[in-house]
């Protein structure tokens, strides 16, 4: 397989501007001619190995900054938007989309924002009979979409919050009990912490400055909620400053994002970056061992692995997803080239859906997406008890995976036939944009392909994809 050329002109130009260097000075330090640098910055030529080595040696830069992960996400999102029926007759080629994502990422995001606004308008018009007379109705992006996109384009890694959580964990390490450190920090801030056998699992009364934590939930959940409250009270200025930079369009989105950042702080404090990254390598990413070592749940560990994208100390790029029993994606993040559909559920051929059939067990899958990239995917069911008899039990399935080239670093890849192309199951992103013509689980036709209807022939689906 040929090595993929690296076109990273926008990123190369950003690095030069960050270093406050002219093109001439930058070219000299990289050991290339001025015209050659100009061609690379304009994506007329790929970034050469010589330049990559010079960036690392001359400037000590993390060359993974040149990776096309963000561009690939933009390309994936634009392809899905262009698959919308209203745009179905467009002739945008994949090469064109990659050029836009690389050279004009701001324009690409503006296009995606416009498409989201169109979809929301369309959905509102479809239910206009329920909204007649509501003069205050405003056409704004969904707060959930705003927050999801914020974390999505941050690679699910928030540097300032992550470092703050790591410092908190280091201070707590002396006592050996981060739960006690969280209670102590809250007490120091004038908050009384009470544990009670009642719902909800966390309730903070502002007037009395009292925090109630339910003892009906597992210990790791209690600790997580304590740390979340530490973030909301003790690290409030940091969270607010981060939210200011995000520039959300609605107060609801900002409020949702603040809880998301507090959750991020809690997870990063339980599993501090440096120690967790080292442990992940040592255990070959064994989720159960990591959960026991850090006193976290399997889901918390899997999600934390997907956030290890600190510049200069990156972990394996993982994707992480959680689905409910209806197949709806409730959490999603990908630091890989695999991107989840923004609308609808995940591919039915993916092993995450089968996890509900084998409770308490890890399922392994070798999978290949239509672009030819191969992955190893790990799936498991997750049940969350209500804490008492008769309480509803929430059931989910989670999946964690990475490209198969990282198989040696995963204990779950042992004894899998990763060198056999036939061992990889074909999966897609969603039926609407999947290019496979022979899928036996297709639910709807692909929007970009012509359909052939033969009344005299009936296969698995009542049409053939042209």
LINKAKA-V946824 format. One line per field, one symbol per residue. ss: DSSP state (2 for helix, 1 for strand, 0 for the rest). burial: 1 if it has 24 or more other ideal C-beta (glycine too) atoms within 12 Angstrom, else 0. A space follows every 50 residues. Layout:
ss = ???
burial = ???
This chain:
ss = 00000000222222222200002222222200022222222000000022 22222222200022220022222222222222002220000002222222 22202222222222222222222222022220000000000022222222 22200000222222222222220000022222222222000111110000 01111000011111000022222222222222220222222222220000 22222222222222222222002222222222000022222222000222 22222000110011000011111100001111110000000000000000 22222220000011111100000111111111110000000001111111 11122222202220000000222011000000000000000000000000 1100000000000110
burial = 00000111111110110000001001101101000110011010011100 11011000001011111111111111111111110000000000001111 11101001101110110011000000000000000000001111111111 11111111111111110110010000011011101100001011100000 11010000001111011101111111111111111001100110010100 00110111111111111111111111101110101110011001111111 11111111110001111111111100101111111111111111111111 11111100000111111111101111111111010000000000011111 11110110111110010100000111111111111110101101111100 0000000000100010
